[in-house]
Amino acid sequence: MLIAGMDAVMNDPVSESTGRRALAEPPRLRRPNREQSLLLPCCLEDLLPADHAARAVWSVVERLDLSAFSAPLKARGDEPGRPATDPQLLTALWLYATIEGIGSGREIERRCGCQDAFRWLCGGVPVNYHTLNDFRVGHRAALDELFSQVLAVLMHKRIVSVRRIAQDGTKVRADAGRHTFRREATLQRQLTEARAHVAAVKAQSDNPAADARRRAAQERAARERVERIEAALAELPKIGADQQQSKRPDVRAKEPRASTIDPQARVMKMPDGGYRPAYNVQLATDVESRAIVGVDVTQARSDHQQAAPLRAQVERRSGAKVVEHLLDGGYVQLAEIERAEAAGTRIYAPPQKTGNDTAGFAPKRSDGPGVAAWRVRMGTPAGQTIYKQRASTAEPVNADLKRYRGLAQCVVRGLAKVRCQALWAALAYNVMHFTAQLVT
């Protein structure tokens, strides 16, 4: 009976004509109308869950002493002028952005307008990328002190110790290309041309019809180019002196060249075997907690002579003695080992294999007491067990900063600014890993 009913419907001419007419008409769809006004209640506190990372960062920043960042501010009391942006807010924005791997002031500004975490941090305060970028590199001493402050809190709570530290260096690509490196003759010619350009731009600025802001921007760009070329010429003697210390005759014979974009960058051998402009970032890590306890940025192409300065920095920051210092073979310098051992710091680093002593553990006649003790120590199972902690501690920390905290490439130029970038990355790493301990 059901089949018979279906046959009747299918054979009904009225039903067939209705179906054909329906197919011929356009479908009814719900389309977006973005011009309509919506009245939506919105409270910033409701944007984020209670356990969101942005809330944790703000809780940490609230407990830090940021008076060194506020000291240069001129907007005070009833004095005329626009109120300054709170350094607490700018610090929180950079810490949270670095934890998320964001290293661009423009990107932070964009997210402050569209992403809940950044909107919550801002709390209705507008920020622009100029303010953000200036804050990142404009308070190096205060930033360095802030890093020491976080380290002091962790040490006071017995979470971090500097008794045994591991050190490792990593080459970070500079914000300059190899094609920007020029010899002295070329730099002198470019300097003459740049100064002539500055004079031409100033002559054009006498035209009252020209836009004042455009004239100012052009003059500033011309002056900055002259300053960069002059800085590159000033770096040439330093680069030449570094080349003369090389063991390779072809390197010593080369005429020194400096970059017109980042004069303080140096061409270094990178982990992939290539040569590119870079900076040498040195990090010291507490072996027990894996907290970063020391940060430095140098122009050195190798890790020679980098152990003592960073160890001294760690002791200055912490006020404690480094008893054991773990290093790889690139840091080994017998004179430095002798000085460290005499000062009470035991060095754990692989000896070079020479002569019949294939392991390098046997003391030599020329060795001082400190170097002899180091060789014997590294030949024992206990010494080799301690040394194995270096790779499992320092190298993962370096990899974390380069892959996740924006330290894969420099986003600023100049040694001082790159140091600020490295400090922000290390500070964000410590805050991220020890948030619970910093807020209790």
ZIDAMO-V366537 format. One record per residue. RES is the residue in three letters. PHI is phi as a letter, one per 20 degrees, with the letter a starting at -180 (999 if undefined). D_LAST is the distance of its C-alpha to the last C-alpha in Angstrom with 1 decimal. Layout:
BEGIN
RES/PHI/D_LAST  RES/PHI/D_LAST
END
This chain:
BEGIN
MET/999/78.1  LEU/f/74.6  ILE/f/76.0  ALA/f/79.0  GLY/f/76.7  MET/f/74.7  ASP/f/78.0  ALA/f/79.1  VAL/f/76.1  MET/f/76.3  ASN/e/80.0  ASP/f/79.5  PRO/f/80.4  VAL/f/78.5  SER/f/75.2  GLU/f/75.8  SER/f/76.4  THR/f/73.2  GLY/f/71.1  ARG/f/72.7  ARG/f/72.1  ALA/f/68.4  LEU/f/67.9  ALA/f/69.6  GLU/e/67.2  PRO/f/63.7  PRO/f/60.7  ARG/e/58.6  LEU/c/55.1  ARG/e/51.9  ARG/d/51.2  PRO/f/48.2  ASN/c/48.8  ARG/e/46.3  GLU/e/48.1  GLN/f/47.3  SER/e/44.8  LEU/c/41.8  LEU/d/39.9  LEU/d/36.5  PRO/f/33.7  CYS/b/30.6  CYS/c/27.1  LEU/g/24.7  GLU/f/21.8  ASP/e/23.9  LEU/f/24.3  LEU/c/21.2  PRO/f/19.6  ALA/f/16.2  ASP/d/15.0  HIS/f/16.8  ALA/f/15.8  ALA/f/16.8  ARG/f/14.3  ALA/f/11.4  VAL/f/13.1  TRP/f/13.5  SER/f/9.9  VAL/f/9.4  VAL/f/12.8  GLU/g/12.1  ARG/e/9.9  LEU/e/12.6  ASP/e/15.8  LEU/d/18.7  SER/f/21.4  ALA/f/23.4  PHE/f/23.9  SER/e/25.0  ALA/g/27.4  PRO/f/30.3  LEU/f/30.3  LYS/e/33.6  ALA/f/33.1  ARG/c/32.3  GLY/l/33.5  ASP/e/36.9  GLU/f/38.0  PRO/f/39.7  GLY/p/38.1  ARG/f/35.8  PRO/f/32.1  ALA/e/30.0  THR/f/27.4  ASP/f/23.8  PRO/g/22.4  GLN/f/19.0  LEU/f/20.8  LEU/f/22.7  THR/f/19.8  ALA/f/18.1  LEU/f/21.5  TRP/f/22.2  LEU/f/18.9  TYR/f/19.3  ALA/f/23.0  THR/f/22.7  ILE/g/20.4  GLU/e/23.3  GLY/n/25.9  ILE/d/27.4  GLY/c/28.8  SER/d/31.2  GLY/f/30.8  ARG/f/33.6  GLU/f/31.8  ILE/f/28.6  GLU/g/30.9  ARG/f/32.7  ARG/f/29.6  CYS/f/28.4  GLY/e/31.5  CYS/c/31.5  GLN/d/28.2  ASP/g/25.8  ALA/f/22.5  PHE/f/24.0  ARG/f/25.6  TRP/f/22.3  LEU/f/20.7  CYS/f/24.0  GLY/l/24.1  GLY/n/27.9  VAL/e/27.9  PRO/f/30.6  VAL/c/30.0  ASN/c/32.7  TYR/f/32.8  HIS/f/34.3  THR/f/31.3  LEU/f/28.9  ASN/f/31.0  ASP/f/31.6  PHE/f/27.9  ARG/f/27.2  VAL/d/29.7  GLY/e/30.2  HIS/c/27.3  ARG/f/27.5  ALA/f/26.6  ALA/f/23.7  LEU/f/22.4  ASP/f/23.0  GLU/f/21.0  LEU/f/18.1  PHE/f/18.2  SER/f/18.3  GLN/f/15.3  VAL/f/13.1  LEU/f/14.9  ALA/f/14.4  VAL/f/10.6  LEU/f/11.0  MET/f/13.8  HIS/f/12.3  LYS/e/9.9  ARG/l/13.2  ILE/e/12.5  VAL/c/15.3  SER/c/18.7  VAL/d/21.8  ARG/f/24.2  ARG/c/25.6  ILE/c/25.5  ALA/d/27.6  GLN/c/29.2  ASP/b/31.0  GLY/d/32.7  THR/b/33.5  LYS/e/36.0  VAL/d/35.0  ARG/g/37.9  ALA/f/38.7  ASP/e/39.5  ALA/a/43.2  GLY/e/46.1  ARG/f/48.5  HIS/f/51.3  THR/e/49.9  PHE/e/50.7  ARG/c/53.9  ARG/e/56.1  GLU/f/57.1  ALA/f/60.4  THR/f/58.8  LEU/f/56.0  GLN/f/58.6  ARG/f/60.5  GLN/f/57.5  LEU/f/56.6  THR/f/60.1  GLU/f/59.8  ALA/f/56.4  ARG/f/57.6  ALA/f/60.7  HIS/f/58.5  VAL/f/56.6  ALA/f/59.9  ALA/f/61.1  VAL/f/58.0  LYS/f/58.4  ALA/f/62.0  GLN/f/61.2  SER/f/58.8  ASP/f/61.8  ASN/f/62.7  PRO/f/61.7  ALA/f/61.8  ALA/f/59.0  ASP/f/55.5  ALA/f/53.5  ARG/f/50.1  ARG/f/51.9  ARG/f/53.6  ALA/f/50.4  ALA/f/48.7  GLN/f/51.8  GLU/f/52.0  ARG/f/48.3  ALA/f/48.7  ALA/f/51.8  ARG/f/50.3  GLU/f/47.3  ARG/f/49.7  VAL/f/51.5  GLU/f/48.4  ARG/f/47.3  ILE/f/50.7  GLU/f/50.8  ALA/f/47.4  ALA/f/48.8  LEU/f/51.9  ALA/f/49.7  GLU/e/47.9  LEU/g/51.1  PRO/g/51.7  LYS/f/48.3  ILE/f/48.8  GLY/f/52.3  ALA/f/51.0  ASP/f/48.4  GLN/f/51.2  GLN/f/53.5  GLN/e/51.0  SER/f/51.2  LYS/e/53.2  ARG/e/54.9  PRO/f/58.2  ASP/f/58.0  VAL/f/54.6  ARG/f/56.0  ALA/e/59.1  LYS/f/57.3  GLU/f/57.2  PRO/f/53.7  ARG/c/52.3  ALA/c/49.4  SER/e/47.7  THR/e/48.6  ILE/e/45.4  ASP/c/42.8  PRO/g/44.7  GLN/e/41.9  ALA/f/41.6  ARG/c/43.4  VAL/f/45.2  MET/c/43.4  LYS/e/44.0  MET/e/41.5  PRO/g/40.4  ASP/e/43.1  GLY/n/45.8  GLY/e/46.5  TYR/d/46.4  ARG/b/44.5  PRO/f/43.0  ALA/b/39.5  TYR/c/36.8  ASN/d/35.5  VAL/e/31.7  GLN/d/30.3  LEU/c/26.9  ALA/d/25.4  THR/c/23.0  ASP/f/21.2  VAL/f/23.1  GLU/f/20.6  SER/e/17.5  ARG/m/19.7  ALA/e/17.7  ILE/f/20.1  VAL/d/20.5  GLY/b/23.7  VAL/c/25.7  ASP/b/29.3  VAL/c/32.1  THR/c/35.7  GLN/e/39.2  ALA/f/40.2  ARG/f/42.0  SER/c/41.0  ASP/e/38.2  HIS/g/40.5  GLN/m/39.1  GLN/d/35.6  ALA/f/34.0  ALA/f/34.3  PRO/f/33.0  LEU/f/29.7  ARG/f/29.2  ALA/f/29.8  GLN/f/27.3  VAL/f/24.6  GLU/f/25.5  ARG/f/25.5  ARG/f/22.0  SER/e/20.4  GLY/m/22.8  ALA/c/23.4  LYS/e/26.5  VAL/e/27.1  VAL/e/29.1  GLU/c/29.9  HIS/c/30.5  LEU/e/31.4  LEU/c/33.9  ASP/e/36.4  GLY/f/40.1  GLY/f/40.1  TYR/e/38.5  VAL/f/40.9  GLN/b/42.8  LEU/f/44.5  ALA/f/44.4  GLU/f/40.6  ILE/f/40.1  GLU/f/42.2  ARG/f/40.3  ALA/f/36.9  GLU/f/38.2  ALA/f/39.7  ALA/e/36.4  GLY/n/34.7  THR/d/33.2  ARG/e/34.5  ILE/e/35.3  TYR/d/35.3  ALA/b/37.6  PRO/f/40.7  PRO/f/44.0  GLN/f/46.8  LYS/e/49.7  THR/c/52.9  GLY/m/56.3  ASN/f/56.9  ASP/e/53.4  THR/f/52.1  ALA/e/48.6  GLY/m/48.4  PHE/e/47.2  ALA/f/50.2  PRO/f/50.0  LYS/d/52.6  ARG/f/54.9  SER/e/53.3  ASP/f/49.8  GLY/f/48.1  PRO/f/46.3  GLY/f/42.9  VAL/f/44.2  ALA/f/46.2  ALA/f/43.1  TRP/f/41.2  ARG/f/44.1  VAL/f/44.4  ARG/f/40.6  MET/f/40.7  GLY/e/43.6  THR/e/41.8  PRO/g/40.1  ALA/f/36.9  GLY/f/36.9  GLN/f/37.5  THR/f/34.8  ILE/f/32.2  TYR/f/33.7  LYS/f/33.3  GLN/f/29.5  ARG/f/30.1  ALA/f/31.3  SER/f/28.7  THR/d/25.9  ALA/f/27.1  GLU/f/29.4  PRO/f/27.0  VAL/f/24.6  ASN/g/27.6  ALA/f/28.7  ASP/f/25.4  LEU/f/25.5  LYS/f/29.2  ARG/e/29.3  TYR/d/26.2  ARG/d/24.8  GLY/m/28.2  LEU/d/29.3  ALA/f/32.5  GLN/b/34.5  CYS/f/34.2  VAL/d/34.1  VAL/c/34.8  ARG/c/37.5  GLY/o/37.6  LEU/g/35.8  ALA/f/33.4  LYS/f/32.4  VAL/f/32.0  ARG/f/29.6  CYS/f/27.5  GLN/f/27.7  ALA/f/26.6  LEU/f/23.7  TRP/f/22.4  ALA/f/22.9  ALA/f/21.0  LEU/f/18.1  ALA/f/17.9  TYR/f/18.1  ASN/f/15.2  VAL/f/13.0  MET/f/14.4  HIS/e/14.0  PHE/c/10.5  THR/g/8.8  ALA/f/6.5  GLN/f/5.6  LEU/f/5.8  VAL/d/3.8  THR/d/0.0
END
